[in-house]
Amino acid sequence: MTGALPAECDRILVPEDVLQLRVSELGREIAHDFAGEDLRMITVLKGGLFFLADLSRACDAPLAVDFMAVSQYTPGAGGTVRVTKDLSDDITGASVVLVEDIVDTGLTVHYVLSLLRAHDPAKLVVCTLLDKPSRRIADVPIAYTGFAMPDKFLVGYGLDLSGRYRNLPFVASLRDEAILS
Ligand code: IMP
């Protein structure tokens, strides 16, 4: 998809060139920090797919990628998630970077980290492209952050509204009317 702003969007918050530059920086940083280790990049489908694809290619180090999928459900008041697709590879003793599109309340990452920890990796850190710190409920450790974002509903570069807009090359905020409709 090219760079036109869809009518439902309000404005571009992270332009494509700024985004790609930051992804390259993060890739270089991770390659440096995990040099010589059994590096795995794991993401949660579907939103993290786009970031993982670019981040892994910006990381000049041998690594393997793997995927999980989780569904959100909210029994009672607390948000919680369940696994719908588990990892393909064993991560015991590996250095794992959990690659996320966005950390919002932190509940998803908190849950996924607890699942990954149970496999006994040597290292486990989080790299998120976007962070909405003002919305945090679960206190999760984040080793690498692309951009801190305001409390707005965002689309693009993996983030969707009802499945759409993931393929936008930038991150944009949605118009309030689009969220409500
Ligand atoms: P959490 O609230 O940190 O558990 O985030 C759960 C998931 O909600 C994220 O992985 C995204 O898929 C989704 N999400 C959170 N904020 C946004 C947003 O602004 N736009 C689109 N999806 C979002």
Residues whose N, C-alpha, C, O or C-beta is under 5 A from the ligand:
A	BS01	IMP	G47 I102 V103 D104 T105 G106 L107 T108 V109 K152 F153 L154 V155 L159 D160
